[in-house]
């Protein structure tokens, strides 16, 4: 009960992962409902909902059939979330259209969800079109703080975990390094220079001190 009512997103997502691995779909549903109640557009909550729906649709003869009451609860909630006559495929496409430009983390989650639902979709093509294209470094995103070092790092860590994307994680790292010259994580040009020539940081400090005095 504590888990169900906990207002923290991380708690709900961890509970969801445990429930899925334990094949406790009703508890997984409770976690997803709570997560989406906290933030209906949260990227990880979106992926969790999609995974849950796919799990309930999976034809697995080795798994025990859902209790009729549990199945009814699951079906009603999924129908409510998808909307009348809306397929899961249309649902994930709609999320990308609505939230793909909210943040790069939302965009990545939307792409992952689409590929979960539509096996024929190319993950690489979607990532190149919507994420690893450089558009996230346009002035509007930088000025509105939608693109930050933290968000870029988060996306890179996610990309490194994805299979079948070739060197896209390295492409993203190089793209970020151009915009964050002093980033140690992305190995920006200025960060490399400071590493190779530590004394150069004294020159930078002196310049900053001079500006402060003036």
N, C-alpha and C positions, 0 to 999 in steps of 0.2 A: 504493500500500500504506500510506503514511503516513496518508493521509486515512481509510482504512478503520479503522485502529487508533487514531486520535486520540480521546482521551477527552473532548474538548471538544464540547459540543452545537452551538455556533455553527459550528464547522468542518464538522460533518456536515450541518447545514442549508444552509450555503453550497454545499457539494459537491453536495447534492441539487438545489438550484436550477440550478446550472451543468449538471448531468447532464440534467435535464429539458429545458432550453433547447437542449441539444446532441443531444437525442433518444437519449441513452445510458441506456436504461432499466435495464440490469443494474447500472451504476454508481449509478444513482438508488436501486435496491433495496439495494445495499450500504450506502449512506448512511442510508437509512431504518432498516435493521436495526440499524446501529450506534447511531443516535439513540435508538431504542426500547430498546436494551440499556442505554443510559446512564440513561434515565428512561422507563419504559413509559407513563407518563401525561402526558408533556410536551405542552402544547397545540400547539406548532408541529410537533412530531414526529407528532402525531395527524393534523393537517391534511395533512402531507406524505404519510403513508401513504394517506390517502383519495384524494389527488390522483393518486398513483401507480396505485392500483387503477383509478380512472376512466380514466386514460390507457391502461392495458392493455386496457380494455374498449371503448375508442373504435373505431368502425368508420371507419378512414381509409384509403381506397384509394391515397392518394398516399404512404403510409408503407410502408417495406420491412417485410415480414413478419418476426416475431421468429424467430431460429434455434430449432429444436425443443428444444435443450438449455436455452436461455435461457427459453423459454416454459414448460418443465417446472419450472425453478427458481422462476420467478415464481408460477406456479399453486400450487405446493406451499406456498410461503411465505404467500401470500395466504389459502389455505385454512386454514393453521395459525393465522394471526392472527384470522381471522373466527370460527373454530370450526366444528365439524361442523354443516352445514345452516343456518348463519347467513348472512343476506344482508348486503350492505354497508349497506343502509338500517337494518336492525336493529342493526348494529354502531355506527353513529353515534348512534342514539337511546339505546343503552345507555351510551355514553360521556357523554352529557348527563346521564342519570340518575345515573351513578356519580360524575362529577367536576364537574357543573355548579355545585355549591356549594363546591368546593375553593377556588376563587378566581375573581374576575371575569374574569381572563385565560383560565382554563380554560373558563369559561362562554361567553365570546365565541368561542373556538376551536370549541367544540362546536356552536354555532349556525351558524357559517360552514360547518363540515363538513356539517351537515344540509342546508343550502341548496345545497351543491355536489352532493350526492347526490339530493336531492328537489327538483327544479326548481320544483315547484308550491308549495312551502312559502314563506310570506311572511317574508322576512328582517325586515321592520319589526315584524310581529306577534311574532316570536320574541324580538327584541331588547327590545320593550316588556314582554313577559311575564317574561323571565328576567334582564334586565340593567338597562334604563333604567326601573326601577320604584321605585327608592328603597330596596328591600329590602337592598341591600348596605351601607346606612348604619345598619342596626340595631345595637344595642349589642353583640350577640354577635360580629359581624364586626369592629367597631372595637376591641373589647377583645382579640380574638385576633390583631389586626394583619393580618387578611385583607383589610381595606380600608385602604389607605394612600394618601397623595398620589401616590406613585410609580406605584402600580397604576392609580389613576384616570387619571393622565396617560397612561399606556401605552394604556389602553383608548380614551381620547379620540383619540389619534394614529391608532389603528387605525380608529376610526369615521370619521375624516375621509377615509380612503382608500377607504371602501366606497361603491359607487354605489347609487342607488335607495333611500336611507334618509331622504330629505327633510332635515328639520332635527333629526334625532335626535342628531347630534353636538353641536348647540347646546343641546339639552335636557339632555344629559349634562353639558355644561360648566356650565350654570346650576345643575344639581343639585349638582355638586361644589363650586361657588362658595359655596353655602349652608353647606357643612360645612367648608370650608377658607377661612375669612374673610380670612386673611392671604396667601392664594395669589396670587402675581403671575401665574402661568400661567393660572389660572381666573378672574382678575380679581375676586377676592373683595371684599366691601364694605370691609373694613378696609384691604386693599391699595390700593384706589382712593382711600380717604381719605388714606392716607399719601402717595400720589402727588400728590394735589391740595394737600395741606397738609403738606409735609415737616417742618415744625417740630413737628408733633404727635408725631413719633417721639421727640423730646426729652422730652416729657411722659411717654411710655411708659417711656423709659429711667430717668427720675427715679423713677417709681413702682416699677420693678423694683429699683433701687438701695436704695430705702427698705425694701422687703421683705427684701432681703439683709442690711441692717443690723439690722433687727428680728429 
